[in-house]
Amino acid sequence: MNNFLKYLNPEYWKLKTILSDIKKAKNIILVGRTPYICIAFYIVNAYRYPSGSYITKYIPEFNSKFLTGEEKRYFEPWWPMADMISRTNALNTLITIYEQKINNF
């Protein structure tokens, strides 16, 4: 019965949507449409993520301190332009976090 009840909870669907957005943003980075994660989220859904600061409204873990270990502003690159590995690793970290949140729901 508990499994069924999670499908009625809007928070469950919010987490599923965020996970889907993270995976889409990762794909945008991997195909080379943009090297910036913030812009990748904007491409995924400009209404939900019009800027980097809005991403944290939905994904609080999306901050430079958590993803890079350094305090950086949203308008400056968190990694060198050619460093796609760090960007991909950061998105993989977020994917893992949100998969765990959904599995523990």
C-alpha positions in Angstrom: 0.0 0.0 0.0 2.9 2.4 0.8 4.2 2.1 -2.8 0.9 3.2 -4.2 0.6 6.2 -1.8 3.9 7.7 -3.0 2.3 8.1 -6.4 -0.3 10.3 -4.9 2.2 12.6 -3.3 3.1 15.7 -5.3 6.6 15.8 -3.7 7.4 12.4 -5.3 6.5 13.8 -8.8 8.5 16.9 -8.1 11.6 14.8 -7.4 11.0 12.7 -10.5 10.7 15.9 -12.6 14.0 17.3 -11.1 15.8 14.0 -11.8 14.5 14.1 -15.4 15.7 17.7 -15.8 19.2 16.8 -14.4 19.5 13.9 -16.9 18.4 16.2 -19.8 20.9 18.8 -18.7 23.6 16.2 -18.6 22.7 15.1 -22.1 22.9 18.7 -23.3 26.4 19.1 -21.8 27.5 15.8 -23.3 26.4 16.6 -26.9 28.2 19.9 -26.7 25.3 22.4 -26.9 26.8 24.4 -24.1 29.6 24.0 -21.6 27.6 25.7 -18.9 25.4 23.7 -16.6 23.2 26.7 -15.9 22.5 27.2 -19.6 21.8 23.5 -20.0 19.1 23.8 -17.3 17.8 26.9 -19.1 17.5 24.9 -22.3 15.7 22.1 -20.5 13.1 24.4 -19.0 13.5 28.2 -19.3 10.4 28.8 -17.2 11.6 26.7 -14.2 15.3 27.7 -14.5 15.6 31.2 -15.9 18.9 31.7 -14.2 21.5 29.9 -12.0 20.0 31.2 -8.8 16.6 29.7 -9.7 18.1 26.2 -10.0 18.8 26.2 -6.3 15.1 26.8 -5.7 14.5 23.3 -7.0 17.9 21.7 -6.5 19.4 23.0 -3.3 22.5 20.9 -3.8 23.3 22.9 -7.0 25.9 25.3 -5.5 29.6 25.7 -6.0 30.5 24.8 -2.4 28.8 21.4 -2.7 29.8 20.6 -6.3 33.3 22.1 -6.5 34.3 22.6 -2.9 34.8 26.3 -3.6 32.6 29.3 -3.1 31.9 30.8 -6.6 29.3 33.1 -8.0 26.7 31.8 -10.5 27.8 34.0 -13.3 31.4 32.8 -13.3 32.4 29.4 -14.6 32.9 26.8 -11.9 35.3 24.8 -14.0 37.7 25.6 -16.9 35.8 25.7 -20.2 37.3 22.4 -21.5 36.7 20.5 -18.3 33.6 18.4 -19.3 34.6 15.6 -16.9 34.0 17.7 -13.8 30.7 19.0 -15.1 29.6 15.5 -15.9 30.7 14.2 -12.5 28.8 17.0 -10.8 25.6 16.1 -12.7 26.2 12.4 -12.0 26.4 13.3 -8.3 23.1 15.2 -8.5 21.5 12.2 -10.4 22.7 9.8 -7.6 21.3 12.1 -4.9 17.9 12.4 -6.6 17.7 8.7 -7.4 18.3 8.0 -3.7 15.7 10.5 -2.7 13.1 8.9 -5.0 14.1 5.4 -3.8 13.8 6.4 -0.2 10.4 8.0 -0.7 
